[in-house]
Amino acid sequence: MKPTRTRFQASGFLFMLAAVTYLDRVCISTLAPEISRDLDLTKLEMSFVFSAFAVAYAGFEIFSAWWGEKIGARRVLARIVIWWSAFTMATAGAWNYSSLLVIRFLFGAGEAGAWPNAALAFSRWIPLRERGRVQGFFFAAAHVSGGITPLLVAWLLAFLPWRGVFVLCGFIGVIWSAAWYRWFRDEPRHHRRVNQAEALLIESERQIGRDAHHGKALWRAMASSPNVWCLCLAYLSNSYGAYFVMTWLPTYLAENRGFEKQSLSLFAGLPLLLSVFGDISGGAVTDWASRVFGLRLGRAAVSVAGYSVAAAAMFAAVYAATPVMAASLIALAVAASMFTLSPSWAACMDIGGENTAVLSAAMNTTGQLGSILSPVITGWIVYRFADWQTPLLIMGGLYSLSAILWTRVDPRQRLRATQPIA
């Protein structure tokens, strides 16, 4: 019997989830000038608004991932998307700095756990041999959405006030949540469109329940693993750079590089659009290299290469002679860092096994420290010293550190395991 391909339909739902997350995240940075003008906010105040999301996201990430492992990604992701969509729409009701800060904090609390629970769903539905490519398309969907959002928002502003744009974006998530809950099942074999051959294909490589840890045993296993520490700390630079793009890049291009409004939207979205190629190629390369050279080189070598290119490009952007060259080098640096996303999240599945959601949440929470620090550090440096180059040097240094850390990651070693898995 030939296996059905229902797992790819499940992946399609998760690709749409990724797209909606970045639509709602990038929307506020594009609308920042209108919001700041309407609510009379300074750059420093706006930087704290950006970080409020990341603080809440980091604070609730692991709990939401643990909850997903307890009751399943189907119910938890439906709750997550309904919550964040409600507070995306509530952003339209902000009347001052304090109210906006609280609303964006609650928005971040609602979105926490979305990507780890997506990873949990992938680990249940996707065989190991396909995980890199599927993760690559997942991140590509997010970055396509993030890349076109500035253009979409600029177009919508011709018809709607900034408050109306938030209401419209939030409504999209409500539609996704209803469709997801109706269609998805936590176990592939429980879905009426999955035949026996596809269920066996998925489960043959899943190692159901063999590596699961719970409670204190799980936390001890993670805390005592150098593998986990290096994996998590390496991810910080990724979120630091991505959040610079989603928050301050439009302002950097306008104030420091003199971009006009017509080209600003294009170059503000360029890093995320270019990241699509990094996402998809990173997923394909890590799957290919894992088959040919083994799991460790297939994950680690791809990540070291990506972060090394990212560091070189970001340092070069500081000294770029023209605005277009600077913007292009920043886009290349961010895209190269996104080349590492698929091996990073696939390594969470490799190492975490049945604890994929919690391990990926720990990695993503560490990354959110970068998301918290990036807009605040950048905003403070610009506010205090009127210096836009130092934030780029910081990102280049963090990418370099991530490349070094990945030389210490071995995805063959499962949590609490004493022998390599392959």
VOTORRO-798256 format. One line per 4 residues: number of its first residue (from 1); for each residue z, y, x of C-alpha. Coordinates in nm, 3 decimals, decimal comma, padded with zeros to 5 digits. Layout:
N
NUM> Z Y X; ...
This chain:
422
1> 00,000 00,000 00,000; -00,097 00,342 00,137; 00,194 00,593 00,152; 00,177 00,884 -00,088
5> 00,195 01,236 00,059; 00,460 01,387 -00,164; 00,660 01,489 00,144; 00,399 01,757 00,211
9> 00,446 01,899 -00,138; 00,819 01,919 -00,068; 00,732 02,096 00,257; 00,518 02,342 00,060
13> 00,820 02,444 -00,148; 01,015 02,504 00,173; 00,728 02,705 00,321; 00,745 02,932 00,015
17> 01,121 02,960 00,065; 01,065 03,080 00,422; 00,815 03,338 00,299; 01,056 03,479 00,039
21> 01,341 03,507 00,294; 01,134 03,730 00,520; 00,988 03,929 00,232; 01,338 04,033 00,129
25> 01,463 04,090 00,486; 01,172 04,300 00,611; 01,146 04,500 00,291; 01,450 04,715 00,373
29> 01,336 04,807 00,726; 01,000 04,923 00,591; 01,174 05,128 00,323; 01,440 05,263 00,564
33> 01,290 05,617 00,588; 01,283 05,655 00,206; 01,633 05,507 00,167; 01,778 05,724 00,446
37> 01,623 06,037 00,300; 01,736 05,959 -00,056; 02,092 05,857 00,037; 02,126 06,101 00,331
41> 02,195 05,833 00,596; 02,194 05,879 00,974; 02,027 05,632 01,213; 02,368 05,494 01,310
45> 02,465 05,442 00,946; 02,134 05,267 00,880; 02,195 05,040 01,180; 02,525 04,928 01,022
49> 02,344 04,862 00,694; 02,100 04,638 00,884; 02,389 04,457 01,054; 02,591 04,410 00,734
53> 02,341 04,145 00,627; 02,370 03,961 00,958; 02,752 03,973 00,962; 02,773 03,809 00,619
57> 02,491 03,568 00,701; 02,676 03,449 01,011; 03,011 03,431 00,834; 02,894 03,207 00,550
61> 02,624 03,006 00,731; 02,824 02,701 00,838; 03,009 02,676 00,508; 02,681 02,680 00,313
65> 02,536 02,414 00,544; 02,844 02,194 00,503; 02,819 02,240 00,126; 02,455 02,128 00,140
69> 02,554 01,810 00,323; 02,816 01,744 00,054; 02,614 01,804 -00,263; 02,252 01,816 -00,145
73> 01,991 02,078 -00,056; 01,849 02,081 -00,410; 02,150 02,244 -00,574; 02,261 02,454 -00,279
77> 01,920 02,610 -00,213; 01,879 02,693 -00,582; 02,216 02,873 -00,574; 02,134 03,050 -00,247
81> 01,802 03,189 -00,368; 01,939 03,302 -00,706; 02,225 03,482 -00,531; 02,019 03,664 -00,271
85> 01,750 03,755 -00,524; 02,015 03,913 -00,747; 02,142 04,129 -00,460; 01,791 04,216 -00,349
89> 01,743 04,363 -00,696; 02,093 04,517 -00,682; 01,989 04,711 -00,371; 01,788 04,928 -00,611
93> 02,117 05,046 -00,760; 02,274 05,175 -00,435; 02,393 05,534 -00,469; 02,550 05,607 -00,127
97> 02,617 05,461 00,217; 02,921 05,256 00,113; 02,753 05,098 -00,187; 02,446 05,007 00,018
101> 02,666 04,854 00,288; 02,850 04,634 00,036; 02,532 04,525 -00,144; 02,359 04,425 00,180
105> 02,670 04,236 00,292; 02,668 04,038 -00,032; 02,293 03,984 00,005; 02,357 03,830 00,349
109> 02,639 03,612 00,213; 02,401 03,480 -00,051; 02,118 03,401 00,190; 02,347 03,225 00,441
113> 02,263 02,859 00,478; 01,905 02,886 00,354; 01,739 02,772 00,676; 01,995 02,502 00,769
117> 01,964 02,353 00,421; 01,586 02,368 00,457; 01,631 02,176 00,785; 01,849 01,927 00,597
121> 01,573 01,878 00,340; 01,317 01,832 00,618; 01,542 01,576 00,792; 01,560 01,378 00,466
125> 01,189 01,405 00,380; 00,995 01,426 00,710; 00,955 01,145 00,969; 01,045 01,235 01,329
129> 00,680 01,224 01,441; 00,589 01,509 01,199; 00,894 01,733 01,230; 00,766 01,976 01,493
133> 00,445 02,054 01,305; 00,620 02,089 00,970; 00,883 02,321 01,120; 00,602 02,520 01,281
137> 00,436 02,582 00,946; 00,776 02,667 00,794; 00,833 02,945 01,046; 00,469 03,051 01,021
141> 00,514 03,106 00,648; 00,816 03,327 00,719; 00,631 03,532 00,977; 00,313 03,572 00,775
145> 00,533 03,707 00,498; 00,722 03,935 00,738; 00,400 04,055 00,897; 00,229 04,155 00,573
149> 00,542 04,293 00,407; 00,509 04,641 00,570; 00,152 04,662 00,439; 00,252 04,530 00,096
153> 00,544 04,770 00,067; 00,331 05,065 00,179; 00,084 04,977 -00,098; 00,357 04,931 -00,361
157> 00,507 05,271 -00,277; 00,192 05,426 -00,419; 00,294 05,292 -00,762; 00,671 05,239 -00,747
161> 00,977 05,418 -00,607; 01,164 05,231 -00,332; 01,415 05,107 -00,589; 01,138 04,946 -00,794
165> 01,007 04,763 -00,487; 01,344 04,589 -00,443; 01,350 04,479 -00,807; 01,002 04,330 -00,781
169> 01,079 04,144 -00,455; 01,400 03,999 -00,597; 01,224 03,864 -00,905; 00,997 03,645 -00,689
173> 01,299 03,450 -00,563; 01,419 03,378 -00,917; 01,085 03,213 -00,999; 01,101 03,000 -00,682
177> 01,456 02,883 -00,754; 01,371 02,760 -01,104; 01,063 02,571 -00,984; 01,249 02,415 -00,689
181> 01,539 02,287 -00,896; 01,302 02,131 -01,148; 01,078 01,956 -00,892; 01,283 01,863 -00,583
185> 01,508 01,557 -00,528; 01,747 01,514 -00,236; 01,634 01,156 -00,176; 01,256 01,100 -00,150
189> 01,274 00,758 -00,317; 01,430 00,921 -00,625; 01,118 01,134 -00,676; 00,871 00,984 -00,923
193> 00,572 01,079 -00,705; 00,699 00,900 -00,392; 00,583 00,539 -00,369; 00,763 00,262 -00,183
197> 00,540 00,291 00,126; 00,613 00,662 00,172; 00,987 00,610 00,118; 00,990 00,339 00,386
201> 00,787 00,558 00,624; 01,039 00,840 00,592; 01,352 00,624 00,606; 01,240 00,409 00,900
205> 01,295 00,700 01,138; 01,578 00,874 00,959; 01,874 00,657 01,066; 02,056 00,713 00,737
209> 02,428 00,745 00,783; 02,439 00,594 01,132; 02,545 00,908 01,317; 02,734 01,100 01,052
213> 03,063 01,266 01,148; 03,298 01,442 00,911; 03,589 01,684 00,925; 03,765 01,733 01,257
217> 03,560 01,460 01,424; 03,241 01,660 01,366; 03,387 01,985 01,504; 03,530 01,804 01,809
221> 03,195 01,639 01,875; 03,015 01,973 01,861; 03,274 02,174 02,055; 03,290 01,920 02,339
225> 02,913 01,891 02,381; 02,749 02,104 02,656; 02,422 02,007 02,490; 02,523 02,184 02,169
229> 02,656 02,490 02,351; 02,336 02,543 02,549; 02,117 02,485 02,242; 02,315 02,736 02,037
233> 02,352 03,006 02,303; 01,981 02,988 02,389; 01,898 03,075 02,027; 02,079 03,410 02,041
237> 01,790 03,588 02,214; 01,546 03,472 01,949; 01,737 03,639 01,667; 01,817 03,945 01,878
241> 01,447 04,013 01,939; 01,337 03,922 01,587; 01,593 04,153 01,431; 01,484 04,442 01,652
245> 01,135 04,390 01,508; 01,264 04,375 01,151; 01,485 04,683 01,183; 01,403 04,936 01,456
249> 01,046 04,858 01,566; 00,878 05,094 01,315; 01,105 05,379 01,430; 01,047 05,293 01,798
253> 00,670 05,299 01,752; 00,679 05,630 01,565; 00,932 05,820 01,777; 00,882 05,678 02,126
257> 00,517 05,574 02,121; 00,373 05,833 01,883; 00,205 05,603 01,631; 00,064 05,772 01,324
261> 00,136 05,645 00,974; -00,205 05,480 00,939; -00,157 05,246 01,237; 00,221 05,220 01,219
265> 00,228 04,957 00,942; -00,022 04,739 01,128; 00,160 04,743 01,461; 00,503 04,713 01,296
269> 00,387 04,387 01,140; 00,192 04,264 01,444; 00,481 04,075 01,613; 00,544 03,864 01,305
273> 00,174 03,809 01,238; 00,116 03,703 01,600; 00,425 03,483 01,573; 00,235 03,265 01,326
277> 00,028 03,131 01,617; 00,345 03,077 01,820; 00,509 02,890 01,532; 00,220 02,654 01,462
281> 00,125 02,592 01,825; 00,490 02,541 01,923; 00,527 02,277 01,652; 00,205 02,098 01,750
285> 00,280 02,112 02,122; 00,638 01,985 02,089; 00,523 01,686 01,879; 00,241 01,607 02,124
289> 00,456 01,651 02,435; 00,735 01,439 02,286; 00,492 01,152 02,229; 00,335 01,180 02,575
293> 00,625 01,283 02,801; 00,932 01,182 02,602; 01,171 01,372 02,379; 01,349 01,576 02,644
297> 01,041 01,730 02,804; 00,877 01,755 02,463; 01,151 01,988 02,342; 01,295 02,149 02,659
301> 00,979 02,219 02,859; 00,812 02,383 02,558; 01,115 02,607 02,506; 01,148 02,705 02,873
305> 00,780 02,801 02,880; 00,805 03,007 02,560; 01,111 03,204 02,666; 00,970 03,266 03,016
309> 00,655 03,422 02,873; 00,866 03,624 02,627; 01,079 03,766 02,908; 00,779 03,860 03,122
313> 00,598 04,032 02,833; 00,907 04,228 02,720; 00,975 04,357 03,072; 00,607 04,455 03,101
317> 00,628 04,646 02,770; 00,884 04,884 02,922; 00,628 05,001 03,178; 00,317 04,985 02,960
321> 00,085 05,277 03,016; -00,037 05,321 02,657; 00,126 05,294 02,314; -00,112 05,017 02,203
325> -00,040 04,814 02,516; 00,337 04,853 02,467; 00,317 04,747 02,103; 00,092 04,453 02,191
329> 00,324 04,332 02,469; 00,626 04,349 02,237; 00,431 04,147 01,982; 00,338 03,891 02,250
333> 00,701 03,864 02,365; 00,830 03,801 02,014; 00,549 03,553 01,940; 00,627 03,363 02,261
337> 00,993 03,341 02,162; 00,885 03,204 01,824; 00,695 02,931 02,013; 01,044 02,787 02,071
341> 01,150 02,775 01,706; 01,003 02,434 01,625; 01,151 02,257 01,930; 01,486 02,428 01,867
345> 01,517 02,322 01,504; 01,364 01,980 01,571; 01,627 01,936 01,846; 01,893 02,001 01,582
349> 01,756 01,706 01,385; 01,731 01,494 01,701; 02,088 01,568 01,812; 02,256 01,613 01,475
353> 02,120 01,318 01,278; 02,297 01,319 00,942; 02,481 01,634 01,051; 02,155 01,827 01,092
357> 02,255 02,102 00,847; 02,587 02,182 01,016; 02,444 02,171 01,370; 02,146 02,387 01,276
361> 02,387 02,624 01,100; 02,596 02,648 01,417; 02,281 02,730 01,615; 02,162 02,980 01,356
365> 02,508 03,139 01,336; 02,502 03,194 01,712; 02,161 03,346 01,663; 02,302 03,575 01,397
369> 02,534 03,724 01,658; 02,212 03,854 01,809; 02,106 03,981 01,467; 02,438 04,164 01,430
373> 02,432 04,316 01,777; 02,063 04,405 01,798; 02,041 04,691 01,545; 02,386 04,830 01,636
377> 02,331 04,826 02,013; 01,982 04,969 01,973; 02,099 05,235 01,727; 02,392 05,334 01,951
381> 02,179 05,356 02,267; 01,916 05,570 02,092; 02,179 05,784 01,916; 02,387 05,836 02,233
385> 02,122 05,852 02,507; 01,787 05,898 02,325; 01,670 05,596 02,527; 01,425 05,344 02,380
389> 01,352 05,152 02,702; 01,696 05,000 02,765; 01,687 04,798 02,437; 01,364 04,636 02,561
393> 01,520 04,552 02,899; 01,815 04,390 02,721; 01,578 04,170 02,519; 01,388 04,069 02,833
397> 01,715 03,970 03,001; 01,825 03,761 02,703; 01,493 03,577 02,692; 01,536 03,495 03,063
401> 01,885 03,357 02,998; 01,754 03,138 02,715; 01,492 02,985 02,945; 01,768 02,891 03,189
405> 01,991 02,745 02,918; 01,712 02,522 02,786; 01,693 02,344 03,121; 02,035 02,199 03,028
409> 01,945 02,076 02,677; 01,881 01,703 02,623; 01,776 01,626 02,262; 01,800 01,250 02,331
413> 02,179 01,272 02,322; 02,315 01,253 01,967; 02,655 01,389 01,874; 02,921 01,155 02,010
417> 02,651 00,916 02,133; 02,680 00,771 02,483; 02,322 00,648 02,520; 01,990 00,833 02,493
421> 01,803 00,762 02,167; 01,454 00,749 02,324
